[in-house]
Amino acid sequence: MTLQQLRYAIEIANSGSMNEAAKRLFVSQPSLSNAIKELESELGITIFERNNRGISISAEGMEFLGYARQIIEQTEFMENRYTGKKRSPIYFSVSTQHYAFVTDAFVKLMKESKVQEYNFSLREKQTYEIIEDVRTLRSDIGILYINESNYKIMNKLFSDGNLKFTPLFNTNPHVYVRAGHVLAAKEWITAEDIHPYPYITFEQGDNNSLHFSEEMLSFTQIEKNIKVTDRATLTHLLLGSDSYTVGTGIMASEVDDAGLITIPFDSKEVFSVGWIAHKDRKPSEIMSTYIDILNDLVSGNVFELESFLL
């Protein structure tokens, strides 16, 4: 087993594709594939499962990659410390529900990062895809919420994927509308208030289940519903119509002055927004920094922790 083989395996996991990894590593795909097969043969495990749709990381592979990353990180630290050799790019990836504060934290991370070379990824994904990204080590962390309605199925998915959920903050649902909306002057909003208006929600694809809904409220009878896939479209629709959506109540820096406001919804239900990470993966320095930034950004949004989160 060589350090080069470990680097190859890590790059394949990061890119999610043997072909893409070969391009990044400047080696041929057959050479890369043979190196991994030799490594798997020597260790007696299957790291990557191959099928007609590409590759996926096996359960043994996820454990192995956790150790491999630690070895490579320590090796590069020693090389930098004693030989002055330049470290390879720092990789860090986040998969998240469509939260603007996550982007704000990412911007701050970019500004504060002192590494000379990095390869960051920020993916706004559907809920089930977030869990899969972290489970398969495509992303370092995933950011989503759990509540009393979905915690059983979510905790089972976390457990099956060997993932740990860590709360960032707890909040009650808030309604997002444009500043000129007829409901904008209200201190609280009820289901009866918003019933006549279009409800904008994020599409969840094949896993279109209430358990995976990003919106913190689901209504049994919705006469006007609009599905979107990205946050920019949602913002434009909110600004240009009397539609609404439901979220954490935290406004993004780029839309604070754009004409959107948030109003508390008349509900006592508490939602815990947090991050998930693989239990066998030791947090990197860049990951720890990002989590600290997230905690700083949301530090004012703390409510009583519900028992289902314990």
Residue pairs with C-beta under 8 A, 6 or more apart in sequence:
1 39
1 42
1 43
3 71
3 72
3 75
4 35
5 35
5 36
5 38
5 39
6 68
6 71
6 72
7 25
7 72
7 88
8 21
8 25
8 27
8 32
8 35
8 36
8 39
9 36
9 39
9 47
9 48
9 61
9 64
9 65
9 68
10 65
10 68
10 69
10 72
11 21
11 24
11 25
12 18
12 21
12 32
12 36
12 48
12 55
13 57
13 61
13 65
13 136
13 137
13 138
14 21
14 91
14 93
14 119
14 138
15 21
15 24
16 54
16 55
16 136
16 138
17 54
17 55
18 29
18 32
18 33
18 48
18 54
18 55
19 29
21 32
22 28
22 29
22 31
22 32
25 32
36 47
36 48
39 47
40 46
40 47
40 48
43 64
45 58
45 60
45 61
45 64
46 58
46 60
46 61
47 57
47 58
47 60
47 61
47 64
47 65
48 55
48 56
48 57
48 58
48 61
49 55
49 56
49 57
49 58
49 61
56 136
57 65
57 136
57 137
62 135
62 136
62 137
62 162
62 278
62 280
63 280
65 137
66 278
66 280
66 281
66 282
69 281
69 282
69 284
70 282
73 284
76 87
76 88
77 87
79 85
79 87
80 86
80 87
86 116
86 117
87 115
87 117
88 117
89 117
89 118
89 119
90 115
90 117
90 118
90 119
90 284
90 286
91 118
91 119
91 120
92 118
92 119
92 120
92 121
92 140
92 284
92 286
92 287
92 290
93 120
93 121
93 122
93 123
93 133
93 138
93 139
93 140
94 102
94 106
94 121
94 122
94 123
94 139
94 140
94 141
94 142
94 143
94 290
95 123
95 125
95 129
95 130
95 133
95 134
95 138
95 139
95 141
95 142
95 143
96 102
96 122
96 123
96 124
96 125
96 130
96 142
96 143
96 144
97 124
97 125
97 127
97 130
97 143
97 144
97 145
97 202
97 214
98 124
98 202
98 214
98 230
98 231
98 234
99 143
99 247
99 248
99 250
99 273
100 231
100 250
100 251
100 252
100 253
100 254
100 255
101 248
101 250
101 252
101 294
101 297
101 298
102 122
102 143
102 294
103 122
103 252
104 252
104 253
104 297
105 290
105 293
105 294
105 297
106 120
106 122
106 290
108 293
108 297
109 120
109 286
109 289
109 290
109 293
110 120
112 289
112 293
113 286
113 289
115 286
118 286
121 139
123 133
123 139
124 230
124 231
125 133
126 202
126 203
126 204
126 205
126 207
126 212
127 144
127 204
127 207
127 212
127 213
127 214
128 204
128 205
128 207
128 212
129 205
130 139
130 142
130 143
130 144
130 276
131 142
131 144
131 157
131 158
131 161
131 163
131 276
132 138
133 139
133 142
134 140
134 141
134 142
134 161
134 163
134 276
134 277
134 278
135 161
135 162
135 163
135 278
137 278
137 281
140 277
140 281
140 284
140 287
141 275
141 276
141 277
141 287
141 290
141 291
142 275
142 276
142 277
143 168
143 273
143 274
143 275
143 276
143 294
144 273
144 274
144 276
145 216
145 248
145 271
145 272
145 273
145 274
146 154
146 155
146 165
146 271
146 272
146 274
146 308
146 309
147 216
147 269
147 270
147 271
147 272
147 306
147 308
148 269
148 270
148 306
148 308
149 210
149 211
150 210
150 211
150 212
151 308
151 309
153 211
154 165
154 211
155 165
157 163
158 164
158 165
158 276
161 278
162 278
162 279
162 280
163 276
163 277
163 278
163 279
164 276
164 277
164 278
164 279
165 274
165 275
165 276
166 274
166 275
166 276
166 277
167 272
167 273
167 274
167 305
167 309
168 273
168 274
168 275
168 294
168 295
168 298
169 272
169 273
169 298
169 299
169 301
169 302
169 303
170 270
170 271
170 272
170 273
170 301
170 302
170 303
170 304
170 305
170 306
170 309
171 248
171 249
171 250
171 270
171 271
171 273
171 301
171 303
172 249
172 264
172 265
172 267
172 268
172 269
172 270
172 271
172 303
173 216
173 217
173 246
173 247
173 249
173 264
173 265
173 267
173 269
173 271
174 246
174 247
174 248
174 249
174 262
174 263
174 264
174 265
175 183
175 189
175 194
175 244
175 245
175 246
175 262
175 263
175 264
175 265
176 238
176 244
176 245
176 246
176 247
176 260
176 261
176 262
177 183
177 184
177 238
177 242
177 243
177 244
177 260
177 261
177 263
178 184
178 238
178 239
178 240
178 241
178 242
178 259
178 260
178 261
179 259
179 260
179 261
180 259
181 242
181 244
181 261
182 242
183 189
183 193
183 194
183 197
183 244
183 263
184 261
184 263
186 193
186 263
187 263
187 264
188 263
188 264
188 265
188 266
189 263
189 264
189 265
189 266
190 265
190 266
191 219
191 266
194 244
195 219
195 223
196 223
197 224
197 242
197 243
197 244
198 224
198 225
198 226
198 241
198 242
198 243
198 244
199 215
199 219
199 222
199 224
199 225
199 226
199 243
199 244
199 245
199 246
200 225
200 226
200 227
200 228
200 234
200 237
200 238
200 243
200 244
200 245
201 213
201 214
201 215
201 225
201 226
201 227
201 228
201 245
202 213
202 214
202 215
202 227
202 228
202 229
202 234
203 227
203 228
203 229
204 212
204 213
204 214
210 218
214 247
215 245
215 246
215 247
216 246
216 247
216 248
216 269
216 271
217 246
217 265
217 267
224 243
226 237
226 243
228 234
228 237
234 245
235 255
235 258
235 260
237 243
238 244
238 245
238 260
239 258
239 259
239 260
246 265
247 262
248 271
248 273
248 301
249 262
249 264
249 301
250 298
250 301
251 260
251 262
270 303
270 304
270 305
270 306
272 305
272 306
272 309
273 298
275 291
275 294
277 283
277 287
283 291
